[in-house]
């Protein structure tokens, strides 16, 4: 799967990448909407990492590097 020129084959990685893009996009929104988007994106990421805990460490490190 290719998402914003980032190639991934892992569903967990795809969800985490989508979460990071939602947080980025949230900065362009009004304050109330921004907060809701950030909370939702974090919930999405946490759920994906809880479903696949063996990938959590590598994906968390990747997402921290992207920020």
N, C-alpha and C positions, 0 to 999 in steps of 0.2 A: 504494500500500500504506500502511496506517495501522498504526503500532506505537506503543503507549502515547501516543496522540494526536499523534504526529509523522508527518506525511505525507511519503512518499518514493516516487519512481518508479525510483530507481536501485538495482539489485541490490547494488552495492558499498556504497552508503550504508546499505542495509538490514543488510548483514553487519556493517558498522562500528558501527551503532547497537546491534545485538544483542550485539556484543563489549563495548561499554561497559556494557550492562545486566548482562551476565554478571559483569563486574568488580565492579559495584555489589552484585550479589547475593552474590558471593563473600565480601564483608565480613561477611555474616550466618552464614557457615559456620565449622566448626572449622578450626584452623590448617592441618592437613595437606590438607584438602579445599580450603581457601581458596587455598593456593599452587598446587595443580593447576589450579583453575579460572582463576586469573589467567594462568598460563602458557598454558593452552589458548585463552583469549580473545585473548591477544596474538598467538598463532600464527594464529588465525582472521583477525584484522585484518591482519596482515602478508601473509598469503596473498592476501586479497582485494585489497589495495593493489598487490601484485606483479602480479596478473592485469590490473589496470586502472591502470597507473602515471600516466596523464594526469589521473586524479581524485585522486591521492594527496595533493597539496598542499592542495587545498580541504577534503578530508575530514579530514585530520590537523588542520588549523586548527580545523575545526568541533568535533572531538572534544576538543581541548585546551580550547576555550571551554566545553564542557559540564562539564568536571571541576571 
